[in-house]
Amino acid sequence: MNNRWKRQSACILSALIVGTPALASEHSLHDAVSKGEVSGNVRLRYESVDQDNALKDADALTIWTRLGYSTASYHGVSGVLEFEDSRNVLGLDDYNNALGKNTNYSVIPDPETTEVDQAYLQYSVDKLMARLGRQVITYDNQRYVGPVGWRQDRQTFDALRLSYSPSDSLSLGYAFLNQRNRIFAEARDVAAKDHLLNLGYDTGFGKLSAYAYLLEEDDGPDNALDTFGLRYAGNQELGSIDLMYTAEYATQKAEAGASDFDADYFSMTAGVGIKGITIALGYEVLGSDAGNYGFSTPLATLHLFNGWSDQFLSTPVNGLEDMSVTVKGGLAGGKWAVVYHDYSADEPGPGVDDLGDEWGVAYNRSFAGNYSAGVKYAMYSAGDTAAGKVDTNKLWLTLGASF
């Protein structure tokens, strides 16, 4: 934990303990604390990775635990403090945790860690919300900013966040991030000076979002990453039929030392739901700058996009075109999904065109109120060998509880 966050954390915790001007009296502080809520989550997961290369097959059994406390609001002021812990179970840790352990195994990026997950003060009044401290931040569909909640150490940010809703249909959001607390424990957190702006407008047929995400890491040479875009997403009911649709376009400028790159992003989805079955067709393009740079979304919940086997967490320099078909529905009180992806390069190069395909199947079910269980499987078949990908199979078995 760096010194800057230690100072911020101390200030936040002190404020939670001694109160703010609005919580000046002992009785007011007692009310805010005594009316607070304790919450928690536990997730036990087995994950295996089998790749067609020289690496050994990976197996991991990990348990993630989160314990949090939220104060009650007093004159609009409240606070949250959460801790999380990720541990190996029963010694099943034959995997590369992305931090240099067992590098002869395939990667499962779930290192052991205990850390502050969230710690922030919040002020809410009328149509304004201000939040300062370590927190989860999500915008739109998490394509650019999200918590990566799939992993056992979710992503949070040390940030000042402001939200303002002047009407029921219009929302304005801004956040300044000075640290990205990534999914690799504290060892690979990134000091930053990121500005996130997101405006949303409900048209009645869907939500129109306009955004500007201006990212820059504190350390190293010039590395600014500026993205500007528009997104429209909605759904409509036509009798017994549900229609779903999204369209999005963004342009990006990246600095890498003395070099500058430009790339575009495009996405479109159309879906229909009939009698509990949903079928959706998707087309997403993460563009390339003449085969030298691929469109990047480093703060995203990347597991939600481009296949569950996580082959394209970093966009290839030739870019990526992803055509997908998703079919999902309900079964025996749970939810199932089958997803197919076909990948190709946005700007093909020598030996780099067909980037493979992937099948994914999943089933999840909640039971007994606070419990859930799930199984997920992904099978990726590589395309051009020059793309650096190999056939990969991944399996997850999950059991969770919340309170």
Residue pairs with C-beta under 8 A, 6 or more apart in sequence:
1 9
1 115
1 116
1 186
2 179
2 189
2 191
4 158
4 178
4 179
4 191
5 134
5 158
5 179
8 133
8 134
8 158
9 116
9 119
9 133
9 134
12 79
12 119
12 120
12 121
12 132
12 133
13 81
13 119
15 79
15 121
16 71
16 79
16 81
16 121
18 29
19 28
19 29
19 32
20 77
20 121
22 28
22 74
22 75
22 76
22 77
23 29
23 32
23 74
23 75
23 77
28 74
31 72
31 74
32 71
32 72
32 73
32 74
32 77
32 78
33 71
33 72
34 72
35 71
35 72
36 69
36 70
36 71
36 72
37 69
37 70
37 72
38 67
38 68
38 69
39 67
39 68
39 69
39 70
39 402
39 403
40 65
40 66
40 67
40 68
40 402
40 403
41 64
41 65
41 66
41 400
41 401
41 402
41 403
42 63
42 64
42 65
42 66
42 400
42 401
42 402
43 63
43 64
43 152
43 398
43 399
43 400
43 401
44 61
44 62
44 63
44 89
44 398
44 399
44 400
45 60
45 61
45 62
45 63
45 64
45 152
45 396
45 397
45 398
45 399
46 59
46 60
46 61
46 92
46 395
46 396
46 397
46 398
47 58
47 59
47 60
47 62
47 95
47 108
47 110
47 394
47 395
47 396
48 57
48 58
48 59
48 60
48 394
48 395
49 57
49 58
49 95
49 106
49 107
49 108
49 392
49 393
49 394
50 57
50 106
50 392
50 393
50 394
51 57
51 106
51 390
51 391
51 392
51 393
52 382
52 390
52 391
52 392
53 390
55 96
55 104
55 105
55 106
56 94
56 104
56 105
56 106
57 94
57 105
57 106
58 94
58 95
58 96
58 105
58 106
58 107
58 108
59 92
59 94
59 95
60 88
60 92
60 93
60 94
60 95
60 108
60 110
61 88
61 89
61 90
61 92
61 93
62 86
62 87
62 88
62 89
62 110
62 152
63 86
63 87
63 89
64 84
64 85
64 86
64 152
64 153
65 84
65 85
65 86
65 87
66 82
66 83
66 84
66 85
66 117
67 82
67 83
67 84
68 80
68 81
68 82
68 83
68 117
68 118
69 80
69 81
69 82
70 78
70 79
70 80
71 78
71 79
71 80
72 78
73 124
76 123
76 124
76 125
77 121
77 122
77 123
78 121
78 122
78 124
79 120
79 121
79 122
80 118
80 119
80 120
80 122
80 135
81 116
81 118
81 119
82 116
82 117
82 118
82 119
83 114
83 115
83 116
83 117
84 113
84 114
84 115
84 117
84 153
84 154
85 113
85 114
86 110
86 111
86 112
86 113
86 114
86 152
86 153
87 112
88 112
93 102
94 102
94 105
95 102
95 105
95 106
95 107
95 108
95 110
96 102
96 103
96 104
96 105
96 106
96 107
96 108
97 107
97 108
97 109
97 110
97 111
97 112
98 107
98 109
98 111
98 184
98 188
99 111
99 184
99 185
99 187
99 188
101 111
109 151
109 183
109 184
110 151
110 152
110 153
111 153
111 184
111 185
111 187
112 185
113 153
113 185
113 186
115 153
115 181
115 185
115 186
116 134
117 134
117 154
117 156
118 133
118 134
118 135
118 136
118 156
119 133
119 134
120 131
120 132
120 133
120 134
120 135
121 131
121 132
121 133
122 129
122 130
122 131
122 132
123 129
123 130
123 131
124 130
127 164
127 165
127 166
128 162
128 163
128 164
129 161
129 162
129 163
129 164
130 160
130 161
130 162
131 159
131 160
131 161
131 162
132 159
132 160
132 161
133 158
133 159
134 156
134 157
134 158
134 159
134 181
135 156
135 157
135 159
135 161
136 147
136 154
136 156
136 157
137 145
137 146
137 147
137 156
137 157
137 159
137 161
137 175
137 177
137 196
138 145
138 146
138 147
139 145
139 146
139 173
139 196
139 198
139 209
139 211
140 198
140 200
140 209
140 211
140 231
140 233
141 231
141 233
141 246
141 304
142 300
142 301
142 304
143 248
143 267
143 297
143 300
143 304
143 305
144 211
144 213
144 227
144 297
144 299
144 300
145 196
145 213
145 299
145 300
146 155
146 299
146 300
146 301
146 304
147 154
147 155
147 156
147 301
148 154
148 155
148 183
148 301
148 302
148 303
149 301
150 301
150 303
150 304
151 183
151 303
153 183
153 184
153 185
154 183
155 180
155 181
155 182
155 183
155 299
155 301
156 181
157 175
157 177
157 179
157 180
157 181
158 177
158 178
158 179
158 181
159 175
159 176
159 177
159 178
160 175
160 176
161 173
161 174
161 175
161 176
162 173
162 174
162 175
163 171
163 172
163 173
164 171
164 172
164 173
165 171
165 172
166 172
168 202
169 201
169 202
169 203
170 199
170 200
170 201
170 202
171 199
171 200
171 201
172 198
172 199
172 200
173 196
173 197
173 198
173 199
173 200
174 195
174 196
174 197
174 198
175 194
175 195
175 196
176 193
176 194
176 195
176 196
177 192
177 193
177 194
177 196
178 191
178 192
178 193
179 189
179 190
179 191
179 192
180 189
180 190
180 192
180 194
180 299
181 189
182 188
182 189
182 190
190 217
190 218
191 217
191 218
191 219
192 215
192 216
192 217
192 218
193 216
193 218
194 213
194 214
194 215
194 216
194 299
195 212
195 213
195 214
196 211
196 212
196 213
196 214
197 211
197 212
197 213
197 214
198 209
198 210
198 211
199 209
199 210
199 211
200 207
200 208
200 209
201 207
201 208
201 209
202 208
203 234
205 234
205 236
206 232
206 233
206 234
206 235
206 245
207 231
207 232
207 233
207 234
208 230
208 231
208 232
209 230
209 231
209 232
209 233
210 229
210 230
211 227
211 228
211 229
211 230
211 231
211 250
212 226
212 227
212 228
213 225
213 226
213 227
213 299
214 224
214 225
214 226
214 227
215 224
215 225
215 226
215 227
215 298
215 299
216 223
216 224
216 225
217 223
221 256
221 257
222 255
222 256
222 257
222 258
223 255
223 256
224 253
224 254
224 255
225 252
225 253
225 254
225 255
225 296
225 298
226 252
226 253
226 254
227 250
227 251
227 252
227 265
227 297
228 250
228 251
228 252
229 248
229 249
229 250
229 251
229 265
230 248
230 249
230 250
231 246
231 247
231 248
232 245
232 246
232 247
232 248
233 245
233 246
233 247
233 248
234 244
234 245
234 246
235 242
235 243
235 244
235 245
236 242
236 243
237 243
240 274
240 275
241 272
241 273
241 274
242 272
242 273
242 274
242 278
243 271
243 272
243 273
244 269
244 270
244 271
244 272
244 273
244 278
244 280
245 269
245 270
245 271
246 267
246 268
246 269
247 267
247 268
247 269
248 265
248 266
248 267
248 268
249 264
249 265
249 266
249 267
250 264
250 265
251 262
251 263
251 264
251 265
252 262
252 263
252 264
252 265
252 295
252 296
253 260
253 261
253 262
254 260
254 261
254 262
254 263
254 293
254 296
256 293
261 289
261 292
261 293
262 289
263 286
263 287
263 288
263 289
263 293
263 294
263 295
263 319
264 285
264 287
264 295
265 285
265 286
265 287
265 295
266 283
266 284
266 285
266 287
267 282
267 283
267 284
267 285
268 282
268 283
268 284
269 280
269 281
269 282
269 283
270 280
270 281
271 278
271 279
271 280
271 281
271 326
272 278
272 279
272 280
273 279
276 329
276 330
277 327
277 328
277 329
278 326
278 327
278 328
278 329
279 325
279 326
279 327
280 325
280 326
280 327
281 324
281 325
282 322
282 323
282 324
282 325
282 326
283 321
283 322
283 323
283 324
284 305
284 306
284 320
284 321
284 322
284 324
285 319
285 320
285 321
285 322
285 346
286 294
286 295
286 297
286 315
286 319
286 320
286 322
286 346
287 294
287 295
287 319
287 346
287 347
288 294
288 295
288 316
288 317
288 318
288 319
288 345
288 346
288 347
290 347
291 317
291 318
291 347
291 349
292 317
293 317
294 314
294 315
294 316
294 317
294 318
294 319
294 320
294 346
295 315
295 319
296 314
296 315
302 310
302 313
303 310
305 322
306 312
306 320
306 322
306 341
306 343
307 322
307 339
307 341
307 343
307 358
307 360
307 378
307 380
308 339
308 358
308 360
308 362
308 376
308 378
308 394
309 358
309 360
309 378
309 379
309 380
309 392
309 393
309 394
310 394
311 343
311 356
311 358
311 380
311 389
311 392
312 320
312 322
312 343
312 355
316 345
316 352
316 355
316 387
316 388
318 345
318 346
318 347
318 348
318 349
318 352
318 387
319 345
319 346
319 347
320 343
320 344
320 345
320 346
320 355
321 343
321 344
321 345
321 346
322 341
322 342
322 343
323 341
323 342
324 339
324 340
324 341
324 342
325 339
325 340
326 337
326 338
326 339
326 340
327 337
327 338
327 339
328 335
328 336
328 337
328 338
329 335
329 336
330 336
331 363
332 365
333 365
333 366
333 367
334 363
334 364
334 365
334 366
335 363
335 364
335 365
336 361
336 362
336 363
337 360
337 361
337 362
337 363
338 359
338 360
338 361
339 358
339 359
339 360
339 361
340 357
340 358
340 359
340 360
341 357
341 358
341 360
342 357
343 354
343 355
343 356
343 357
343 358
343 383
344 353
344 354
344 355
344 383
345 352
345 353
345 355
345 387
350 386
351 384
351 385
351 386
351 387
352 384
352 386
352 387
353 383
353 384
354 383
354 384
355 383
355 384
355 387
355 389
356 380
356 381
356 382
356 383
356 387
356 389
357 380
357 381
357 383
358 378
358 379
358 380
358 381
359 378
359 379
360 376
360 377
360 378
360 379
361 376
361 377
362 374
362 375
362 376
362 377
363 374
363 375
363 376
364 372
364 373
364 374
364 375
365 372
365 373
365 374
366 372
367 373
370 401
370 402
370 403
371 399
371 400
371 401
372 398
372 399
372 400
372 401
372 402
373 398
373 399
373 400
374 396
374 397
374 398
374 400
375 395
375 396
375 397
375 398
376 395
376 396
376 398
377 393
377 394
377 395
377 396
378 392
378 393
378 394
379 392
379 393
380 389
380 391
380 392
380 393
381 391
382 389
382 390
382 391
382 392
383 389
